[in-house]
Amino acid sequence: MYLVTPIDINPDEMLAHIVDAIEQIRRFKDIEDLVPNPEPDDEPDRLQLLAEELLFDVEHLRNVEKLLDDKRQIILQGPPGTGKTYTARKLAECLAGNRERVFLVQFHPSYAYEDFVQGFRPTLSNRRPGFELRSGPLLHATKLAEEEPEEKVFLIIDEINRGNLAKVFGELYFLLEYRDEKIRLQYSGDPEERVALPKNLYIIGTMNTADRSIALVDLALRRRFYFFEFHPDKKPIKGLLKRWLETNAKDKLWLADVVDRANEKLADRQAAIGPSYFMKKDLDDENVALIWEHSVLPYIEERLYGEDNRLDEFGLVRLRKEVGGEQGEKGEQSNGGSDNEDA
């Protein structure tokens, strides 16, 4: 190794090197000034990305977001198989930015206020039975919203019309309308304790319009929620199956026409056949026939109760011929239901 000592350095050479280095730095600085600093990438539009995933027009998702910002609660309503619950979960996770801030509960006839809001539950302490007051999903979501006031928290109520809403909601009817006010809950042990729904807590319900219990949804609830339609004859669901088939199973485009034709025959938009029955990976003729025979036809049979003579109208082979779809050899063997003329 060669070591440089002060004796070895020529002052004139050292000065020349310093001048040269300064000139190089100056040139580099001039070039840097000519090149604009790259702007940081804009945050991707999460709703746009979600719309592309769902095959929706993003404006429909933006409309739902606007309705939520206004009333803080909305119900996605439509017949089965239209993707209400799937969309509600995806949208909530998108807007919340974290699935940990999304709560999900499903209503049913035996669901009560004590399950949803707050109630006493049996316990065993030191081998002695007793009761303790426990919070339900509503209060858990409320607590998280209060702890994270800058974040959006979502509570999804699936099949909201299957529960006895007046019994389940209790004071929630008041709190949904008056977000700025607090109220004492019926099981609260502290007379001074009051609860309010934070403004950053959003509620998304789903409602099956083919369920006859929809008639039980009273006007008090309808006034407190916005309602957004998920029907096969209306966007964003209209044309969804065809869009999905174009991307995932182009040779099955005839299926979208078959479903549309079946819905025309049903003539009940509240009970129409939704697209999600068939939005499955590796969809082939055999799978289509199985889904039609064991999922779609039983549903149609229930809707046509007392009109058994009409069931043959909904055979897969017959419908496919009506819409002009070519019937392959495999389809002839699995016709997705009995057709008198084809059996």
Sequence and secondary structure as in RCSB ss.txt:
>XXXX:A:sequence
MYLVTPIDINPDEMLAHIVDAIEQIRRFKDIEDLVPNPEPDDEPDRLQLLAEELLFDVEHLRNVEKLLDDKRQII
LQGPPGTGKTYTARKLAECLAGNRERVFLVQFHPSYAYEDFVQGFRPTLSNRRPGFELRSGPLLHATKLAEEEPE
EKVFLIIDEINRGNLAKVFGELYFLLEYRDEKIRLQYSGDPEERVALPKNLYIIGTMNTADRSIALVDLALRRRF
YFFEFHPDKKPIKGLLKRWLETNAKDKLWLADVVDRANEKLADRQAAIGPSYFMKKDLDDENVALIWEHSVLPYI
EERLYGEDNRLDEFGLVRLRKEVGGEQGEKGEQSNGGSDNEDA
>XXXX:A:secstr
     TTT  HHHHHHHHHHHHHHHHHHHHHHHHS          HHHHHHHHHT  HHHHHHHHHHHHHHSEEE
EEESTTS HHHHHHHHHHHHHSSGGGEEEEE  TT  HHHHTEEEEEEEETTEEEEEEEE HHHHHHHHHHH TT
S EEEEEETGGGS HHHHHTTHHHHHH TT  B  TT S TT  B   TTEEEEEEEETTSGGGGG  HHHHHHS
EEEE  TTSTTTTTHHHHHHHHH GGGTHHHHHHHHHHHHHT GGG   GGGS  TT  HHHHHHHIIIIIHHHH
HHHTTT GGGGGGG HHHHHHHTT    HHHHH  SS  TTT 
